[in-house]
Amino acid sequence: MPIGLSGTEIIYSIWVVILKIPVTLYSLMGSEKMKPVDELKDKIAASCKILHREGHHDYIWGHVSARESGKTEYWMKPRSLGFNEITSEELVLINYDGEKIGGSPISERHGEYPIHSEIYRKRDNVNCIIHTHSFYATLLSALQKPIDPINNDGCLFFESLAFYNITSNLITTKEQGVSIAQCLGNNIAMLMRNHGIVVTGKNVEEATAVAIYLERAAKCQIMTLTVGEKVCLNNQEVKNRLQEHFNSDNLNDLFAYLKRCAMKSEE
C-alpha cells in the first residue's frame, strides 16, 4: 500500500481488489474457447430446437446427427425424446455399427441409425444428417412429385433431390441403410415415399437450413398444384439464386438467427 493512506483508504483499496476477483475470473473463463466436440453437440441441440419450431416435429420421432470431420463416430439425438427437449447432455455417441460408445448414460440409441451410418460411410463431404417426418414434404413424397424451382426455396433442390421408393418402413438394418445411401447419391436431400425426408450438409448449419428449405419448397409445390399452371425459374435464374442466397455466410447467419428465435421462444 502507498505510504500515507488512512485506515479507511486502505480498507477501501482492499475491498476494490476483492470485488475485482470474480470479474477477473469470469473474464478468464469466458475467454476460453469451447472445445470443438462441445460446440458440435451444442449445435445439434440447437438444430433440434430449430426444427421443432419450424414444423419438423412429430412428437418423439425424427433425428439429427453430426460428426467431427474425418471421424468414424457421430453424435445423435436419442430415441424417446422430442426435438424441443434435446440438450447437449442427452446426445449419444455411436459408431457406424450402431454401438453406443459415449454420451448420456441414460439415453438410448435410435433404431434408425443405419440411415446415418451408411450415408457417412459413403459421403466424406457430409458431416450432418437430418431425418424428419415434416408434413408437406411427406405429403409430396406420397404424390411422387418433384420440386420445381418456383421460388428461392425450390432452387436448392433443382436437380439435387432424390426419391426413395423401396419401402416406407423404418430403416433399421445395414442393408436398408446402404440402399438409402445409394439412392441419395450425391444429392443434398431425399424424399422417402410416405415416410419423410433425409437431408445432408457439410455441417449442422447447412443441413438444418436444407431441411427447412425443403419443407417450405414442398409446401409451395403443394399449393401450386391446387391453382393450376405454374411458371418456373429458368436455369440461369436458378444458378443466380444458388449463388446469392445459399452461400455459407448466409446459411451461418440464418442458423444463428433461428437459434436466437428458438431460445427466445423457450423463455
C-alpha positions in Angstrom: 0.0 0.0 0.0 1.2 3.6 -0.7 2.7 5.3 2.4 0.3 7.9 3.9 -3.0 6.3 3.3 -5.5 6.4 6.1 -7.0 3.3 7.6 -10.3 3.9 5.8 -8.5 4.3 2.4 -6.6 1.1 3.0 -9.7 -0.9 3.7 -11.4 0.6 0.6 -8.4 -0.4 -1.5 -8.5 -4.0 -0.2 -12.3 -4.2 -1.0 -11.8 -3.0 -4.5 -9.2 -5.7 -5.1 -11.5 -8.4 -3.6 -14.5 -7.2 -5.7 -12.5 -7.4 -8.9 -11.5 -11.1 -8.4 -14.9 -12.6 -9.5 -14.9 -10.3 -12.6 -11.4 -11.3 -13.5 -12.1 -15.0 -13.1 -15.3 -14.6 -15.2 -13.3 -12.9 -18.0 -10.7 -15.6 -18.0 -13.3 -18.3 -18.1 -15.3 -16.6 -20.8 -12.2 -16.1 -22.9 -11.7 -19.9 -23.2 -13.0 -21.2 -26.5 -15.5 -24.1 -26.4 -14.0 -27.4 -27.3 -14.9 -28.5 -30.9 -16.8 -31.5 -29.7 -18.8 -29.4 -27.2 -19.5 -26.8 -29.9 -20.7 -29.6 -32.2 -23.1 -31.0 -29.5 -24.4 -27.5 -28.8 -25.2 -27.1 -32.5 -27.0 -30.4 -32.7 -29.2 -29.5 -29.7 -29.9 -26.1 -31.3 -30.8 -27.7 -34.6 -33.3 -29.9 -32.8 -35.0 -26.9 -31.2 -35.0 -25.0 -34.5 -36.5 -28.0 -36.3 -39.3 -28.2 -33.7 -40.1 -24.6 -34.1 -40.0 -24.8 -37.9 -42.6 -27.5 -38.2 -40.5 -30.7 -38.3 -41.6 -32.1 -35.0 -43.5 -35.4 -35.0 -43.8 -36.0 -31.2 -40.7 -38.0 -30.3 -39.8 -39.2 -33.8 -37.1 -37.8 -36.1 -33.4 -37.4 -35.5 -30.3 -35.3 -36.1 -26.7 -36.5 -36.1 -23.4 -34.8 -36.7 -19.7 -35.8 -36.7 -16.4 -34.1 -36.5 -14.9 -34.1 -40.0 -12.9 -37.3 -40.6 -14.3 -39.2 -37.5 -15.8 -42.6 -37.7 -18.3 -42.0 -34.9 -21.1 -39.4 -34.6 -23.3 -37.7 -32.1 -27.1 -38.3 -32.4 -30.4 -37.4 -30.9 -31.6 -40.3 -28.8 -34.9 -42.1 -29.0 -38.0 -41.3 -26.9 -37.3 -37.5 -26.7 -38.9 -34.7 -28.8 -36.8 -32.2 -30.7 -37.8 -29.5 -28.2 -36.5 -31.5 -25.2 -32.9 -32.0 -26.5 -29.9 -30.5 -24.9 -26.3 -31.4 -25.5 -26.3 -33.7 -22.4 -29.0 -36.0 -23.9 -27.0 -36.9 -27.0 -25.4 -40.3 -27.6 -22.1 -41.1 -29.4 -22.3 -44.1 -31.6 -20.0 -45.8 -34.2 -21.0 -46.9 -37.7 -22.1 -50.3 -36.4 -24.6 -48.7 -34.1 -22.7 -49.4 -30.9 -23.2 -46.7 -28.2 -19.7 -45.6 -27.2 -20.3 -42.4 -25.3 -22.7 -39.6 -24.3 -25.5 -39.7 -21.9 -25.6 -42.9 -19.8 -29.4 -43.0 -19.7 -30.1 -42.1 -23.3 -30.8 -44.9 -25.8 -29.5 -45.1 -29.4 -32.2 -44.5 -32.0 -33.2 -47.6 -34.1 -32.8 -45.8 -37.5 -29.1 -45.2 -37.1 -28.4 -47.1 -40.3 -29.6 -44.0 -42.3 -26.8 -42.0 -40.7 -24.1 -44.6 -40.6 -24.3 -45.7 -44.2 -24.5 -42.1 -45.6 -21.4 -41.2 -43.5 -19.6 -44.2 -44.9 -20.4 -43.2 -48.4 -20.1 -39.4 -48.3 -16.9 -37.9 -46.9 -18.3 -34.4 -47.5 -21.3 -34.9 -45.2 -20.9 -34.1 -41.5 -24.6 -33.7 -40.6 -27.7 -35.7 -41.4 -31.3 -35.0 -40.5 -34.4 -37.2 -40.9 -37.8 -35.9 -40.1 -41.5 -36.5 -41.0 -42.3 -32.9 -41.9 -45.9 -32.6 -43.1 -45.7 -31.0 -46.6 -42.6 -32.9 -47.7 -44.1 -36.2 -46.7 -47.3 -35.3 -48.5 -45.3 -34.5 -51.6 -43.5 -37.8 -51.3 -46.8 -39.6 -51.4 -47.8 -37.8 -54.6 -44.4 -38.7 -56.0 -44.0 -35.2 -57.4 -40.6 -33.4 -57.9 -39.9 -29.9 -56.5 -39.8 -27.3 -59.2 -37.8 -24.0 -59.0 -40.8 -21.9 -58.3 -39.2 -19.7 -55.7 -35.8 -19.4 -53.9 -36.5 -22.4 -51.7 -37.2 -24.7 -54.7 -33.9 -23.7 -56.4 -31.9 -25.5 -53.8 -33.4 -28.8 -54.9 -33.2 -28.3 -58.6 -31.6 -31.5 -59.9 -30.4 -32.3 -56.4 -33.3 -34.2 -54.8 -33.5 -38.0 -54.7 -36.6 -40.1 -54.3 -36.6 -43.3 -52.2 -39.4 -45.7 -53.2 -38.1 -49.1 -52.0 -40.0 -49.1 -48.7 -41.9 -46.7 -46.4 -41.0 -48.7 -43.3 -38.4 -47.8 -40.7 -34.8 -48.1 -41.8 -33.3 -50.3 -39.2 -30.8 -52.6 -41.0 -27.5 -52.1 -42.6 -28.9 -53.3 -45.9 -31.7 -50.7 -45.8 -29.2 -48.0 -44.8 -27.0 -48.9 -47.8 -30.0 -48.6 -50.1 -30.7 -45.2 -48.6 -27.2 -44.0 -49.2 -27.1 -45.4 -52.7 -30.4 -43.8 -53.6 -29.3 -40.4 -52.2 -26.1 -40.5 -54.2 -24.5 -37.1 -54.3 -27.8 -35.2 -53.8 -28.3 -33.0 -50.8 -31.8 -34.3 -49.9 -34.2 -37.1 -50.5 -37.9 -37.7 -50.2 -38.9 -41.0 -48.7 -42.2 -42.3 -50.0 -45.0 -42.0 -47.4 -42.3 -41.6 -44.7 -40.4 -38.3 -44.6 -37.1 -36.7 -45.6 -33.4 -37.2 -45.3 -31.2 -34.1 -45.8 -27.4 -33.7 -45.6 -24.9 -30.9 -45.1 -21.2 -30.3 -44.7 -22.1 -29.0 -41.2 -25.1 -28.6 -38.8 -25.9 -25.1 -40.1 -26.2 -26.2 -43.7 -28.2 -29.4 -43.0 -30.6 -27.5 -40.8 -31.2 -24.9 -43.5 -31.7 -27.6 -46.1 -34.4 -29.3 -44.0 -36.2 -26.0 -43.5 -36.0 -25.0 -47.2 -37.2 -28.5 -48.3 -40.3 -28.2 -46.2 -41.0 -24.7 -47.4 -40.4 -25.7 -51.0 -42.7 -28.7 -50.6 -45.4 -26.5 -49.2 -45.1 -24.1 -52.1 -45.2 -27.0 -54.6 -48.4 -28.5 -53.0 -50.1 -25.1 -53.0 -49.1 -24.5 -56.6 -50.7 -27.9 -57.6 -54.0 -26.6 -56.4 -54.1 -23.4 -58.5 -53.2 -24.6 -62.0 -50.4 -23.6 -64.3 -47.0 -22.5 -62.9 -44.1 -20.6 -64.2 -40.7 -21.8 -63.1 -37.4 -20.0 -62.9 -35.1 -20.7 -65.8 -31.7 -22.4 -65.4 -29.7 -19.1 -65.2 -32.1 -17.7 -62.6 -31.7 -20.9 -60.6 -27.9 -20.6 -60.7 -28.1 -16.9 -59.6 -30.4 -17.8 -56.7 -28.0 -20.5 -55.5 -25.0 -18.1 -55.6 -26.9 -15.2 -54.0 -28.9 -17.0 -51.2 -27.3 -20.3 -50.4 -23.7 -19.5 -49.7 -22.0 -20.4 -46.4 -22.2 -17.0 -44.9 -25.9 -16.7 -45.4 -26.6 -20.2 -44.0 -24.5 -19.5 -40.9 -26.3 -16.2 -40.4 -29.7 -18.0 -40.9 -28.8 -20.7 -38.3 -27.7 -18.0 -35.8 -31.0 -16.2 -36.3 -33.1 -19.3 -36.0 -31.2 -20.3 -32.8 -31.9 -16.9 -31.3 -35.6 -17.3 -32.1 -35.7 -20.9 -30.7 -34.0 -19.8 -27.5 -36.3 -16.8 -27.1 -39.4 -18.9 -27.5 -38.3 -21.0 -24.5 -38.1 -18.0 -22.2 
